[in-house]
Amino acid sequence: MHSMVKKLTTGLAVSALSLLVSVAAYAAEIKPAVVFDMGGKFDKSFNQSVFDGVERFRIETGIEYREFEVTNETQREQAIRKMAQRGRSPIIGIGFAQASAIEAVAKDYPDLKFTIIDMVVDLPNVQSVVFKEQEGSFLVGIAAAMASKSGKVGFIGGMDIPLISAFECGYELGVKYADPKTEVIANMTGTTPSAWNDPGRGSELTKAQIDRGVDVVYHAAGGTGVGVNQAAVDNGILAIGVDSNQNHLHPGTMLTSMVKRVDVAAYNSFKTAMDGNWKPGIQVLGLKESGVDWALDEYNRSLVSAEMEAAIKKAKAAIIAGTLTVHDYRSTNSCEM
């Protein structure tokens, strides 16, 4: 009997050990990488949110990732290809502009996994994560209209592309939903990728809008938004952050932030690959999927009235229930009120 128990416990210990070894071996096969786009990983916005996600993965698992920050357009495919040559997988490409690079490299390395955030690449080894930015922008549009005393609110986009027009359109629809009489003044920063990283221009555009009577401004402009927020602080108006929760950057100035959970998308890409559950295909994340939202915390609590909060929550519930639909600019290339 004693020897039988001994055999059994030894057998259990051996199988537990082999299980641990196989789990470790499996985890060791994950060699993740991330290629940040223009604006850099500390843009306090889009790239930085991704950085937060991959850092969370690294801290939780102890698995290191390789990274590269693109500073000019020619580096995108080069960086992704270099990661693939080193056997890195999954490789995350950040931003719509990396689509052609991801497509080219993913075709050449069919056994590796690739994730693109903010664009769709239809290949069997690519995971595409896109968001319903119009839904989150609609909610902050309600906040802007209700907080405005002048009846004029602003929007400053980064690069003039349909994706950013979707932010603008959703925002404008939210503004008009809350108050049809409120005017929206909108500007795009530019037509090239440098539009994501031009705080000086962001500041100039904000000041020009303030001169026209704007007292709340929402930006979807990456690193350029740093200048928008600062101009809002300097001129005593309210600003609305984007992608990351930017409320803490300037308490008293940041009315709210339209949070886009690219951090979760990045974290999940690495984590599901580690767990063996990574799947290619398209994920579309809106309010219902907790992919976008508005931010309410201790930093902006005093700026959000009970009435404003109730109106936003009511609209959010209606969008999730499907009784309120926010038009997506990208579906028609126009903003339909």
N, C-alpha and C positions, 0 to 999 in steps of 0.2 A: 504493500500500500504506500509506504513511504517513498519507495523508488518511483512508483507511478506518479505521485504528486510532484516529485522532483522533476520527472520527465516532462510532465504537463507544464509546470511553471517555466522550465527551461525552454520548452517549445514556444510558449507564449512570449517569453522574453526575446527569443530569436526572431519570431514573426513580427513583434513590435519593432525590433531593431531594424529588420529588413524593410518594414514599412517606412520607418523614419528615413532610412537610407534612400529608398526610392523617392520619397517626397522631396528630400534634399536634392537628389539628382535631377528631379523634374524642375524644381525651383531654379536650380543652377542653370538650366537650359534657357531660362528667360534672360535675354540680354537686351533690355529696353534702351530706346534712344528717343530723343525729341529734338526737332528742328524748329526753333522759334523764328518768327518772322520779323519783318521790319518794325521798328519801335523798341525792340529788345525786351528781354524777360523782366526788366524792372520798369515797365511802362505804366505801372500802377493801374492797369486796365486789363486788356485782353490776354496778352502774353503772360502777364504776371499771375493771372488766375490759373493758367495752365501750369505755370511753375509751382504754384501752391499745391496743385493736384499731384504732380509727379514727386514733389518733395514729401508729401504725405505718404505716398507709396514707399519711398526710400526709407523714411523713418520707421514706418510700420514693419517693413519686411527685411530691412538691411541690404536690399538689392540695389546696387548702384546703377545709375543710368548714364549714358553719354548724352551730351547736348551740344548744340551749335546755334549761334545767333546769326541770322542772315543780316548782312548790312547792305548788300546790293543784290539786285535781281538775279544776276548770273550765278550766284552761289547756291541757289535753292536745289537744283538737281544735283549739282556737285556734292553738296553736303549729304543729301539723302542717299546718293549712290555710294558715297564713302562709308556711311553707316551700314548699308547692305553688304558691301564688300567685306566688312568685318563680321558679318553674320549677325548683326543686331536685329532683334525682333522681339516685340513689335516696335516699329518706327512710327512715331507720331509726327505728322506735318501740320503745322499750325496756320490756319487761314486759307481762304479761297485761292490765293495766288499760288499756293503750292500744288494745286491740282494736277497741272501738266507734268510737274516733276515727279509726283507720287505715281501717276499713271505710267510714265516711262520706266521708272525703276521697278515698280511692282510687276510689270510685264516681264522684265528681265530676271526677276527673283521670285518665281511663283511659290516657292516654299517658305518665303518669309511673310510675316504679317505686317500690314500697314494700316494706320488709322489717319484719316484726314478730318480735321475739325473745321466746319463752316463751308463745306463743299461736298459734292457727290462725285465719286470716282467709281464707276460700275465695273469692278473686277472681282474675281472670286476670292482674292486674298486681301481685299481692301474693305475696311469698315469706315463708313461715312457718317459723321455725326453733324446734323444740322438743327437749327433752332427756329422757333416761332418768335423771332424778335419783336414782331408787330404786337404780340399779346402783352409782353412785359412793358413795351413802350406805351401801349394804350393806358395801362394803369398809371404810369408816371405822368402821362398827359393829363389825366384827371387831377392828379396832385398839383400840377403846374397851373392849370386853369383856376383851381380853387384857392391857390396861394397867391395868385397874381392880384395886385391892387390896381395896376395900370390897364389891365385888359389886353396886354401884349406879352407874349412869351416867345422865346427863341429856341432854335435848334441849330446846332453846328455839327455837321458830318465830317468825316475824314475824307476818304477818297470817294469821288462821285461815281458810285456803282449801285446796281439794283439792291444789293444787300443793305447798304446804308440808307437807300431810299425807303426800304421796308421799315427801318427804325423810325425814319421821319414821318412816314405815312401813318404808322400805328400811333405815334405820339400825337399827330394832328387830329386823328380820329378820336382819341381819348380826350383831347382838349375840347373839341367841338361837342362831344358827348356830354361833358360836364357843363359847358357854357358855349353855345353856338356863336355868341358875340365876340369871344376872345380871338384875337388875331395871332397867327403864327408867322414869325419872320424866320426864314431858314437860309442858311449858307452851307456850301460844301467847301472844304479847305483846299482841295486840288484834284487833279486828274491822274496823278502819278503816286506810287507807293510812298514817296516822301511826305505825302499828306497825313500819314499816320504819326509822324514824329516831328511836328513843327509847332511847339508851344507858343512861339512868338506870333505866328500867324493866328493861332487859336485865340490868343489874347486880343489881337487887333480886331478880329471878327466880332468878338464878344463886346468890345468897347463900341464898335460901330452899331451893334444891335441895341446897346444900352442908350446910345444917343437917339435912337428911334423910339425909345420908351419901354423897351423890354425890361422886365424885372424878375423873370425866371428863365434860366437857360439850361437846356438839356444837350449834352454832347454825346456823339457816338464816333469818336475820332482817335481812339488809342492814346498814344503819348501826347498828341496835340491837345487833348483834354486837360492836361496839366495846366496849360496856359489859360484855358477857358475857366477852370475852377479858380485860378489865382486872380484873374480879372474880375470874377464875381465877388471874391473876398474884398479886393481893393476898392470896388465900387458899390459895395453894400447891397448887392442883389443876391438872389438864391440860385443855386446851381443843382443840377441833377446828374449824378455820376452814372457810369455804365460798366457793364461786364463784371468787374470786381465790385464789392460793396465799398464805395468810396466815402461813406458817411463820416468815417473817423478822420479823414484827411483835413477837413475844415469844419469842425463842429460849429453850428450856428449859421453856416452858409449852405451846407449840403441838405437840401430839402428831402431827398431820398436818392436811391440808386436803382437802376434797372439791372438786376443781377442776372447774369447769363452763366449757367453752371458749366463752363468749359473746364473748370477744375475737376468736376465729377467725371466728365467725359474722358479726360486724360487719365485720371486715377483708375477708372474702370477698364480702360484699354489694357493697362499694365496688369491690373489685378486679375481680370478674367483670363488673360494669357497665362499668368502664373498658375491659376486654378484649373486650367484646361477647358475653360468655358468661353473663350474668345470666339466671337462670331463675325463673319463679314456681313455686308449688307448695309442698308440705310436705317438710321435711327433719327426720328424727327421729334424733338423735345420742346414742348410748350408748357403752359401753366399746369396742365393736367399731369404732365410727367415730371413736374418740378424742375424743368429745364430752364425756365425763366421765372422771374418774380420781381417784387419790389422789396426794398429793404427798410425795415422799421426796427430801430434799436435805441440804445441810450443816447447815441450821438445826435439823432434827429427827432427824438420823441417830442421835444418841446415845440417843434415846427409843424408837427402834424396834428391838426385838430381832430376831435372826436368825429365831427361831421365828415371830414376828408377821409379818415380811416374807414368809416362806415360805407361811404360811397365807393371807395376802392375795393373793399371786401365784397360788396354786393356785385360789382362788375366782374371781379375775379371769379366768384361763384357761378355767375351766369355764363362766362366764357368756358369754364370747366364743364358745366352742365350741357353746353352746346346751344343754349338759348340766345347767346350773343356771339356773333362771329366777327372777328376783326379781319378786314380785308388784307391780304398779303400782296403788297406792291408787285412782287416778283411774278405773281400768277398772270398779271395782265400788262405789266410794265406801266402801270398808272395807279394813281391813288384815288380810289372810288369811295366817295363819301356815302 
